[in-house]
Amino acid sequence: MKRRQFVIYGSAAFGSSLLLKACGNNPTPPANNATNTNTNTTTPPATGETIKVGILHSLTGTMAISETTVVDAEMMAIEEINAAGGVLGKKIEVIKEDGASDWPTFAEKAAKLIDQDKVVTIFGCWTSASRKAVKDVFESKNHMLWYPVQYEGQECSKNIFYTGAAPNQQIEPAVDWLLENKGKEFFLVGSDYVFPRTANTIIMEQLKAKGGKTVGEDYLPLGNTEVTPIITKIKQALPNGGVIFNSLNGDSNVAFFKQLKGAGMGPDKYPVMSVSIAEEEVKQIGKEFLLGHFAAWNYFQTVETPANTKWVQAFKAKYGADRVTNDPMEAAYIMVYLWKQAVEKAGKADDLEAVRMAAIGQTFDAPEGKVTMNGNHHIAKTVRIGEIRDDGLFNIVWSTEGPIDPVPWNQFVPTTKGFACDWSDPAKGEKYKI
């Protein structure tokens, strides 16, 4: 049930309309949400002997099921670093805040971490709606966010490092694979906010360019479980079967896959490709409802690398043998190490401009394979497609031969085709014509 979203990719007017639409679908957190949660997870007080960082994720609300797992991965990395001597000889002190699955709360907590707690960086957000809500905060204060989840692209901020996939590292390869292996007719279903809507805009343009066809498109408000009307529309649009491309997030996925199976729409005729369902979601939804369906990611727990074997063993030893790892958790884990390396190269944690420049070019032997931070603040990553198997993990059915360079500005969408981003060159920056 996880994932992201909020983007501006066309004219200012079109981008503003998307932003307003996404904001109109903000979930209201339950009355008992602990929106003022502030857990200092280390024993040292705020002194010059520590380096203070913020963790900002949804610990309550509809997105907590996904975001609490990335907090576990971030804390694991921080504890490992502290056990090995810290950063520049100082221990990392964590101040944790709850975004409560509410986008204005994310912005409020980001400002609090920067202004009151004086953190040098923040690791946080999941949905693009939450990232967009805090983006203005980080840019106006010239601060730094590390964001761990695949997203819709169409953004390249000086103040954000993106360690999840850009669309050309997840969505586009998934569409190509489906066209070659599963069919030409697609029904697009997603949660009603920026990531799914922008992802589907990209998919529709890609299908037009490659001979596929979009037969339907429908959305649910985030957290809504009334999926029967969408199931009915899919059956009407694809009476003989076809591809379902799924960008639902949160609890909606539980109802969707249960009712899909209940309607007799199995993966033999209606294969579903998801971009927001990973191992943790499979566990929560129930593998019996997902068996034989697909997901596109850069990392699966079943990736065979020495670094992954070591990481999975360490994670299970810390959090329990029944726990699983997944792509956003891995991206969250490695971003802490990339930040650490950048700080050590810069020589000072609170010189954010020096840290920003030092981050570019950093490499890490990640569980998914070697990753490199590019000048556009995105990571070169290997792309993988997995089929859900009967143990709840993924059988990797396709992979690129190696890391694919990220492309933040989409090359299928007419308004961003021909543009790129490069923060290593001041003359290029956020958006320049190739």
LOLUMDO-829937 format. One line per 8 residues: their letters; for each residue x, z, y of C-alpha. Coordinates in steps of 0.5 Angstrom, whole numbers. Each point is the difference from the previous one (the first is absolute). Layout:
N
a) X,Z,Y ~ ...
***
This chain:
434
mkrrqfvi) 0,0,0 ~ 5,-1,5 ~ 2,-3,6 ~ 1,-3,7 ~ -2,-4,5 ~ 0,-2,8 ~ 2,-7,3 ~ 1,-4,6
ygsaafgs) 2,-7,-2 ~ -4,-5,5 ~ -2,0,7 ~ 0,6,4 ~ -8,0,0 ~ 0,-2,-8 ~ 5,6,-1 ~ -4,5,4
slllkacg) -7,-2,-4 ~ 4,2,-6 ~ 2,6,2 ~ -7,2,3 ~ -3,-2,-7 ~ 5,4,-4 ~ -1,6,5 ~ -7,0,-1
nnptppan) 0,1,-7 ~ 5,7,0 ~ -3,5,-5 ~ -2,6,3 ~ 4,6,-4 ~ -4,5,-3 ~ -1,7,4 ~ 5,3,-5
natntntn) 5,-4,2 ~ 7,4,2 ~ 1,-5,5 ~ 5,5,3 ~ 4,1,-6 ~ 7,1,2 ~ 5,2,-6 ~ 7,1,1
tttppatg) 3,-1,-7 ~ 7,3,2 ~ 2,7,1 ~ 5,-1,6 ~ -4,1,7 ~ 1,-6,5 ~ 7,1,2 ~ 6,-5,1
etikvgil) 2,1,-7 ~ -5,-4,-3 ~ -3,-7,1 ~ -7,0,1 ~ -5,-6,-2 ~ -7,-1,-1 ~ -5,-2,-6 ~ -6,-2,2
hsltgtma) -5,-2,-5 ~ -7,1,-2 ~ 0,7,-4 ~ -8,0,0 ~ -6,-5,1 ~ -1,-7,-4 ~ 8,-2,0 ~ 3,6,-2
isettvvd) -1,-2,-7 ~ 6,-5,1 ~ 4,3,6 ~ 1,7,-3 ~ 4,-4,-5 ~ 5,-3,5 ~ 1,7,3 ~ 2,2,-7
aemmaiee) 5,-6,0 ~ 3,1,7 ~ 1,8,-1 ~ 3,-2,-7 ~ 5,-4,4 ~ 1,5,6 ~ 1,6,-5 ~ 5,-5,-4
inaaggvl) 4,-1,7 ~ 0,7,2 ~ 3,2,-7 ~ 5,-5,1 ~ 2,3,6 ~ -5,-3,5 ~ 1,-5,6 ~ 7,1,4
gkkievik) 1,6,-3 ~ -7,3,2 ~ -6,1,-4 ~ -7,-4,1 ~ -5,5,2 ~ -7,-3,-1 ~ -7,1,4 ~ -6,-3,-3
edgasdwp) -6,-2,3 ~ -7,-2,-3 ~ -3,-7,3 ~ -6,2,-4 ~ -2,-7,-1 ~ -2,-1,7 ~ 4,-4,5 ~ -1,3,6
tfaekaak) 3,6,-3 ~ 6,-3,-2 ~ 1,-2,7 ~ -1,7,2 ~ 5,3,-5 ~ 5,-6,1 ~ 1,3,7 ~ 0,7,-2
lidqdkvv) 6,-1,-4 ~ 4,-4,5 ~ -2,4,6 ~ -1,7,-3 ~ 4,0,-6 ~ 6,-4,3 ~ 1,-4,-7 ~ 5,-6,0
tifgcwts) -5,-4,-5 ~ -6,0,-3 ~ -2,-3,-7 ~ -7,-1,-1 ~ -7,-4,0 ~ -3,-4,-5 ~ -5,-5,2 ~ 1,-5,6
asrkavkd) -5,4,4 ~ 4,6,0 ~ 6,-4,1 ~ -3,-3,6 ~ -3,6,3 ~ 7,3,0 ~ 4,-6,2 ~ -2,1,8
vfesknhm) 3,7,-1 ~ 6,-2,-3 ~ 1,-6,5 ~ -2,4,6 ~ 5,5,-1 ~ 5,-4,-3 ~ 1,4,-7 ~ 0,-2,-7
lwypvqye) -5,-1,-6 ~ 2,-2,-7 ~ -6,-3,-4 ~ 0,0,-7 ~ -6,-5,-2 ~ -1,-7,-1 ~ -4,-3,6 ~ -3,-6,3
gqecskni) 6,-2,4 ~ -1,-3,7 ~ 4,5,3 ~ 7,2,2 ~ 1,6,4 ~ 7,2,2 ~ -2,8,-1 ~ -3,-1,-7
fytgaapn) 4,-2,-7 ~ -4,-3,-5 ~ 2,2,-7 ~ -6,-3,-4 ~ -1,-7,-1 ~ -2,-6,5 ~ -5,-5,-2 ~ 5,-5,-3
qqiepavd) 2,6,-4 ~ -6,1,-3 ~ -7,-3,2 ~ 3,-7,0 ~ 4,0,-7 ~ -6,3,-3 ~ -5,-6,3 ~ 5,-5,-3
wllenkgk) 1,3,-7 ~ -8,1,0 ~ -1,-8,2 ~ 5,-2,-6 ~ -2,5,-5 ~ -8,2,1 ~ -4,-5,4 ~ -1,-3,7
efflvgsd) -6,4,2 ~ 1,6,3 ~ -5,6,3 ~ 3,4,5 ~ -2,8,0 ~ 3,5,4 ~ -1,6,4 ~ -3,-1,7
yvfprtan) 6,1,5 ~ 6,-4,2 ~ 5,0,-6 ~ -6,-4,-5 ~ -2,-4,6 ~ 6,-3,2 ~ 3,0,-7 ~ -6,-4,-2
tiimeqlk) 1,-5,6 ~ 7,-1,-3 ~ -3,-2,-7 ~ -5,-4,3 ~ 5,-4,4 ~ 4,0,-6 ~ -5,-3,-5 ~ -2,-5,5
akggktvg) 7,-3,0 ~ 1,1,-7 ~ -6,-3,-3 ~ -4,6,-2 ~ -7,2,3 ~ -3,7,3 ~ -7,0,-3 ~ -2,7,3
edylplgn) 3,6,4 ~ -3,7,1 ~ 2,7,3 ~ -2,7,-1 ~ 1,5,5 ~ 6,5,-2 ~ -2,5,-5 ~ -7,-4,-2
tevtpiit) -2,0,-7 ~ -6,-4,1 ~ 3,-6,-4 ~ -6,-3,-4 ~ -1,-5,6 ~ 7,-3,-1 ~ 0,0,-7 ~ -7,-4,0
kikqalpn) 3,-5,6 ~ 6,-1,-5 ~ -4,-2,-6 ~ -4,-5,5 ~ 6,-3,3 ~ 4,-1,-7 ~ -5,0,-5 ~ 5,-3,-5
ggvifnsl) 5,5,1 ~ 6,-1,5 ~ 5,4,4 ~ -1,7,4 ~ 5,2,5 ~ -1,7,1 ~ 2,4,7 ~ -4,6,-1
ngdsnvaf) 3,6,2 ~ -2,8,-2 ~ -6,2,-4 ~ -3,-7,0 ~ 4,-2,-5 ~ -3,5,-5 ~ -7,-3,1 ~ 2,-7,0
fkqlkgag) 4,0,-7 ~ -5,4,-3 ~ -6,-4,2 ~ 4,-7,-1 ~ 1,2,-8 ~ -7,3,0 ~ -2,-7,2 ~ 4,-3,-6
mgpdkypv) 5,-4,5 ~ 6,1,-4 ~ 7,-2,2 ~ -1,-6,-5 ~ -5,-4,5 ~ 1,5,6 ~ 7,1,1 ~ 1,5,6
msvsiaee) 7,0,4 ~ 1,7,4 ~ 5,1,5 ~ -2,7,1 ~ -1,3,-7 ~ 7,3,-3 ~ 1,5,-6 ~ -3,6,4
evkqigke) -7,-4,1 ~ 0,-3,-7 ~ 0,8,-2 ~ -5,2,5 ~ -5,-6,-2 ~ 1,0,-7 ~ 5,-5,-4 ~ -6,-2,-4
fllghfaa) -4,-3,6 ~ 7,-4,2 ~ 3,-2,-6 ~ 2,-8,0 ~ -1,0,8 ~ 6,-1,4 ~ 4,2,6 ~ 6,-2,5
wnyfqtve) 5,4,2 ~ 8,1,1 ~ 0,6,-5 ~ -3,2,-6 ~ 2,6,-4 ~ 2,-5,-6 ~ 5,-3,4 ~ 6,0,-4
tpantkwv) 6,2,4 ~ 5,6,-1 ~ -2,3,7 ~ -7,0,-2 ~ 1,3,-7 ~ 4,6,4 ~ -6,0,6 ~ -6,0,-5
qafkakyg) 4,6,-4 ~ 1,4,6 ~ -7,-1,3 ~ -3,2,-7 ~ 5,6,-1 ~ -2,2,7 ~ -8,-1,1 ~ -2,0,-8
adrvtndp) 1,-5,-6 ~ -7,-2,1 ~ 1,-3,7 ~ 1,-7,2 ~ 4,-4,5 ~ -2,-6,4 ~ 2,-5,5 ~ -2,4,7
meaayimv) 4,6,-3 ~ 6,-4,-2 ~ 0,-3,7 ~ -1,7,3 ~ 6,3,-4 ~ 5,-6,2 ~ -2,1,8 ~ 2,7,0
ylwkqave) 7,-2,-3 ~ 0,-7,5 ~ -1,5,6 ~ 5,5,-3 ~ 6,-6,0 ~ -2,-3,7 ~ 1,7,3 ~ 6,1,-3
kagkaddl) 3,-7,2 ~ -3,2,7 ~ 3,7,0 ~ -5,3,3 ~ -7,1,-2 ~ -4,1,7 ~ 4,-6,3 ~ -6,-5,-2
eavrmaai) 2,-6,2 ~ 7,1,-3 ~ -4,1,-7 ~ -5,-6,1 ~ 6,-4,1 ~ 4,3,-6 ~ -6,-1,-5 ~ 0,-7,0
gqtfdape) 4,-3,-5 ~ 0,7,-4 ~ -1,-1,-8 ~ -2,4,-5 ~ 0,0,-8 ~ -7,1,0 ~ -4,1,-7 ~ -3,-7,1
gkvtmngn) 7,-3,1 ~ 4,0,6 ~ -3,-1,7 ~ 2,-1,7 ~ -2,1,7 ~ -1,-6,3 ~ 1,-1,8 ~ -8,-1,0
hhiaktvr) -1,8,-2 ~ -2,-3,-7 ~ 3,1,-7 ~ 2,-6,-4 ~ -4,2,-7 ~ -1,-3,-7 ~ -7,-2,-1 ~ -4,1,-7
igeirddg) -6,-1,-3 ~ -3,5,-5 ~ -6,0,-5 ~ -3,7,-1 ~ 1,2,-7 ~ -3,6,-5 ~ 5,5,2 ~ -2,-1,7
lfnivwst) 7,-3,2 ~ 1,-7,2 ~ 3,-5,-4 ~ 4,-5,5 ~ -2,-7,-2 ~ 4,-3,6 ~ 5,1,5 ~ 5,-3,5
egpidpvp) 7,-1,-2 ~ 2,5,5 ~ -2,2,7 ~ -4,-4,5 ~ 1,1,7 ~ -5,2,4 ~ -5,-4,5 ~ -4,5,5
wnqfvptt) -3,-6,4 ~ -4,-4,-5 ~ 2,-7,-1 ~ -7,-2,-3 ~ -4,2,6 ~ 0,-5,5 ~ 1,5,6 ~ 6,3,-3
kgfacdws) 3,-6,-3 ~ 7,-1,2 ~ 1,7,3 ~ 5,5,-3 ~ 3,7,2 ~ 7,2,1 ~ 2,7,3 ~ 7,-1,-1
dpakgeky) 0,-5,6 ~ -3,2,6 ~ -1,-7,2 ~ -5,-1,-6 ~ -3,7,-1 ~ -7,1,-2 ~ -2,-7,0 ~ 3,-7,1
ki) -1,-7,-2 ~ 5,-2,-5
***
